[in-house]
Amino acid sequence: MLSTFGKAPSPKPSTRHWLPKLLPVVVILVMFGFIVPTVIRTSFADKTPAGFSRGIAHGALMPLAMPQLLFGKDVAIYASENSGRHYKLGYTLGVNVCGAVFFGFAYWRWNRWRRAATTLS
């Protein structure tokens, strides 16, 4: 059946449409759920004050620790024993780079899906 504009109505999205897109995300999140606590424990085991490089690592791990924090597990995301300004600069850089990579990838995928949807219709 054709609509008044001469185009066939688009089919409703089904589970077969969005499940293949959602499954890799769930698998990656589960992997991070097992890997992040080990990495955080190892990173905080060193008792020397954290410097710039550990600040970058802690900053990059901070967004990855969010699911565990949401589910009630208390994980360390900031070293209280740090070298001061250098650690804070590294931490800020790690958070921002991790966020730019994540949101840049998400934005790129969103635009790709949107372009594919407009070319199909």
C-alpha positions, 0 to 999 in steps of 0.5 A: 500500500502506497502512502499519499506521497508515493512511498511505501510505509517503512517497516517497524523495527523488530528485534532482529533489527536492533539486537545485532547492534546491541549485543556487541555493546553488552559483550564489551560492557561485561568484559569491562566489568570483569577487567576493570576491578583487576586493573584498578586493584593493581593500579592502587596496589603501588603505595608510592604517590601517583604521578602523571602517567597513573593519573592518565590511567585512573582518569581513563578508568573512571568512566569504565568504573561507572557501571560498577558504581551504579550496581553498588560496588565501591571502586576507587577512581582517584588516588588520594596519595598523589603527586599533586598538580601533575596527577590531577593534570593526568587524571583530567587528560585521561577522563577527557581523552576517554570521553572524546573517544567514547562520544566520538565513536558514538557520534560517528555511529549515530551519524552513520545509522542516520545516513543509512536510514535516510538513504533507505527511505 
